[in-house]
Amino acid sequence: MNRNDVTEMIVEAKIAKGLKWADVAARLGLSKEWVTAGCLGQMTFDASQAATLGEIFGLPPQAVALLQQVPYKGSLPTSVPTDPLIYRFHELISVYGTTLKALIHEEFGDGIMSAIDFHMDLRREPDAKGDRVQIVMSGKFLPYKTY
């Protein structure tokens, strides 16, 4: 068994039990965004969190142990995503990445936005022309240091 197998077990159990990611996150007392990322193999759970996930999804002990291992992050199957929704985020960064970079550097200076000290909130935004996806991302600014 490997971490990808655990992700598949989680997704299968989620579907079979009719759960929403927000339901799972509420049981853990964490954000739906972070818990979903973890369940899909991008975050590390502590022992208590992993045990709760084991109960929720009916996972065997080996899977619960794997949830506590540091995953290989950013592991998409191809360098340019082929899934239409994920590709649109790739396209968004391709088009607006230089704009985001210029504006962040103008506002904060030379540095990066952390994906470690980070949080995200995804919500449905009702709109008469068709609902919109609202994503708010907040990451700590980390300036490059001179030495």
Secondary structure, 3 states (H helix, E strand, C coil): CCHHHHHHHHHHHHHHHCCCHHHHHHHHCCCHHHHHHHHCCCCCCCHHHHHHHHHHHCCCHHHHHHCCCCCCCCCCCCCCCCCHHHHHHHHHHHHHHHHHHHHHHHHHCCEEEEEEEEEEEEEEECCCCCCEEEEEEEEEEEECCCC
